[in-house]
């Protein structure tokens, strides 16, 4: 039995959520979509958390693909040309075929520059949403198997993304990918730079999950609970499928550190202790309400209660209480919080 209200959400988490790009057909106008795509392309922090407007995501991918055509050799010299190419591509329409999307992924692998890890993830999962998991996993695994020179940061982060692609791929594609990734492991030099170490750790996490988390944790001072793979050399609990290990890692992390809902799913509701005291960036809070709102637990009721009236989430917490009133009411009735009484009153009038 899962921990979500809806078994379909347990299935989403089992397949890697929130490490995926889910498309929403919101009918965003072309001009607004192009502007939003360029905002995501130029951002230094994530703008979208898992769910994207289809029109925006396609333009984001087109912008990224076009930027890789910049002819200057030095990254700093390419900034202006990359921006011009991206801006033009973002305004050219909301169509992108599967073959064209996969080709863009190969191009990113071959010409990847110092983009932020969340942008690499968005590119990989965005192409997956268009071309399908098997096609993307085949493309990345094929490129990774041929790595002979020191890998770039985007290459290592694409290797890290394969761990979640493997959860969604067909058995045949997963088998092909594992064979290709094993070849890449064999090509990693024994004496290696930090770049090679990041690449090796990414492959280890993707291929070996829990065992890799244990190995990396042995030499790390802290772990990641929120899926932030800016430095792959630290253990990311999202790759572990051992509930006991996940709980141990959560207990060792800072009590207010941001946490991914997948960590809670892997470790069970025990990991939710103190959930309402954790801190996330304000821009991420709507996604936090959406994701943790899937879970059936008193700690989630406490989280939603702590967020009622917060501008960053608007009316989402109150809507959650309305949607889950039969579950939340008995918990609210036992609370001494004045806000709990307020919410109960609103539910009674709903």
N, C-alpha and C positions, 0 to 999 in steps of 0.2 A: 504493500500500500504506500502511495506517495504522500508528500506533505502539502500538496497544493489542493485548492478547492476543486479545480478541474483537472482530471487525469491528463488532458491534452497538454496542460502546462508542465506537468511532470515529464511528459515526452519531449517537449521543447527543451527543457533543461538537460535531459539525458543526451540530447543531440547537440549540445554546446551553447545554447542560449546563455548569455547575451552576445556571444562571439559569432555573430551572423548579421547580415543586412536584410531586414524585412522591408519590403516595398509597400507603400501606401499610395493608392491612386486617389490623390486629393484634388486633382484638377488644377493644380497651381499654374497660373498663367505663365507664358513663356518668359516674359521680361523678369518677373519676380523669381522664377525658377533659376534663370541665368545668374541673377544677382546673388541668390542664396547659394548656388554652386560655387561661385567665386569666393564667397565668405568662408565656406567650408574648405576650399582649396588653399586659401591663404591663412587659415587659422593656426594658432600655436597651441590651442587647446581644443578638445573635441567640441563640435557643435551639435552633432547628431549622435544619439545613443541607441544603436540597433535599428530603430525605425527611421526610414527615409521616405520622403516624397519621391515617387518614381521619376518625375520630371527633373528633380534636383539631382538625384543620384546619377542619372545618365549623363547629365551635363558635367557633373563633377568628374566622372570617369573620362569623358571626352576632353576636359580641360587638362587632366593629368597626363593623358596620352599625348596630347599635342605638345605639352611643355617638354616632354622627353625628346622632342625634335630640335631643341635649341642647339645651335652649332658651335657655340663657344666652348672652349675646353675647360676653363676654370669655373667652378660652381658659382663663385661670387660674380663673375662676369656674365653668367647666364641668367641671373635673376630677372633683369629687365626683359630680355627676349622671351624667357619662359612665361612671364606674366602676360606679355602681349599675345603669345600663342594660346595660352590658356583662356584669356578673355575672349578671343575670337572664337575658339572652339565651343565655349560655353553658350554662345549666342547662336550656334548653328543648328539647333534643333534637338529634339528629345528622342532620337532613334539611335540605337547602337545594336548591331547584330552580334550573335553569339561568337562567331569566328573573329570578328573585329575586336570584341572585348577580350578574348583569350590572347589574341596577338598583342594587345596592349599590355597584358600581364607579362608576356615574354619580354616585351620591351622594357618594362619596369625592372625586371630581373637583370637584364643585360646592362641597362644604363642607369640603374637606380642611383639617386643622389641622396644627400643627407636630409631626407624628409622625416617627419615625426612618426614614431611607431603607430600611433592611432590612425594616421593617414594611410600607412601601408595596410593596416587591417581593413580600413574602409575600402581600399582599392581591391584587395583580395576578395572580401566578402561581397562587395558590390558586383564584381565580375561573376561571382558564384550565383548571385540572384538572377543574372541574365543568362549565363551559359550553362548553369547546372554544376552541382558539386563534383561529379566525376570528371568533367572536362577540366575544371580548374585544378583539381588534385593531380590529374595526369600531367598537366602543363607544368605545375610547380615541381612535382617530383622529377620529371624529365630534366628540367633545368638544374635542380639541386644535384642530381646524380652526376652531372658534368662539371661540378665546381672543382677547379684545380688551383685557382689563385685565391688570395685572401679575400673573403667575402665582404661585401658592403653591409651596412646596417639594414637596408631594406631586404637584402637576401636573407639575413638571419631572421628577420621578423616574418618573412614569408615562410621560412622553415618552421617557425613557431606556430604559425597559423595552420599548418598541416595537421597538427594534433586535433584540432576541432573539425577540420574537414573530414578526417578519418571517421569521426563519429557519425557523419551524415552520408558518407559515400556508400555505394553498393559494395557487396563483398568482393567482387572481382576487381573493382577499381582500388579498393583498400589494399588488396593483396599485391597488385601491381605497384602501388605507391610504396608500400613497406619494403618491397624488394629494391626499389630505386633509392629509397632513403638509406637503406643498409649499405648500398654502394657508396653513398656520400660519406657515411660514417667511416668507412674503410679508407677514404681519401684524406681524412683530417690528419694533419701531421702530429706526431707525438710531442715535439717541441713546437709550441704554437704561441702566437700573439693573442692579445685580448680579443681581437676580432674573430680569430679562429675559435677561441674559447666560447664566445657568445654563440657562434654557429653550432659548435658541438653540443652545447647545453640545450639549444633550441631543438636540435634533432633528438637528443636524449629525452627531453620532456615529451615531445610528440610521439616518439616510438615506445617509450617505456613508462610513461605516466608516474604512478606511485613510486616505483623504484628510483626513477630519476629525481623526483622531488626529495626523497630521502638522501640521495647522494649529494645533491646540490645544497640541501639544508645543512648538511654536516659542516660545510665550509662557509656558511653565510651567517651574518649577524642578525638578519631579519628576513621576513618573508613578505610576499605580496598577496593580499586578500582581494584586491580589486581589479585584477586582470591587467594592471599596468606593467607592460613588459619593456619599459624604457631601458632597463639593464637586465638582460636575460640571465646574467650570472647569479641572480637570486631566485630562490624557489617560488614558483607560482602555484598556489594550492589548487587552482582550477584544473590542473592536470592530474590530480590525485583522485583515485576512486576507492580509497580506504577511509571509511568514516572516522575510525579511531585516529589516524594520522591527521586528517583534516581538523578534528577537534583539538588535537595537540598543537597544531600550527596556529589555529585561531587563538588559543589560550596564551601563546607566546607573543602574539602580535600586540601592538598598542590597542588599548581598549576602545579608543575613539577613532581608530583607523578606518577608512572607508572599506566596505566589503561588497563583493559581487554576490548577487543572489545565487549564482551557481555554487559558490562555496557553501552557502546555507543548505542548498539542496544536497550537496555531496556529504556534508557532515551532519545533517539532520537539524531539527529544531533546537538542539542543545547549543548550537553555534549562535543562536539569536539572542542570547543573554546580553542585556545592555544595548540592544539594537538602537533604541531611540537616542542613545548618547553618542552614536557614531557620527562622524562629520563627513559630508560630501560637498563638493562645490555647488553653489546655488544653481548653476546652469544644469546640473545633473539631477536635481531633486525630482522633476517630473518623471524621469526614468526610474528613480528609486521607488517612488510611489507605485508606478506601474509594475515593476519587477517584484518587489517584496509583497505587493498586494496580491500576488498569486498564492502566497503561502498561508496556510491555515494554522495560526499560532497566536497565543495571547500577546507575545512580544510585538507582533505586527499591529495588533490593536493599539498597543502603547505607542508605537511609532506613528501611526496615523493620528492619534490623539495629540501627540506633540507637534504635529504639522498643521493642524486645523488653524486657519486664519493666516498662514504664512503666504506672503506674496509670491514666492518662488514656485508654489504648487497650486495657487489659485483655489478652486473649489474641489480639486481632486480628492483630498482626504475625506471630505464630507460625502462625496459621491461614493467613495469606497464603503463608508459606513452604511449608506442606503442600499448598496448592492449586496452587502453581507450583514444586514441587520439582524437576522435570526442568530447568527454566530456571535456577533459583537455585543448585542444587548445584555446578555447575562454577565459578560466580563465587565462592561461599563457599569452595570448595576452594583458590582462589588467594589468599584473604585471610589476613593475618597476625593478624587480630583473634581474641582468645580467645572473644569472643561468637560469631564465625562458626563456630568449632570446636564450641561448645556447641550451636548450632542444627543443624549437620551431624549431631551425635550424636543429637539428638532426632528428626531426619528419618529416620535409619537405624533408629530403634526404632519409628517410626510404622507 
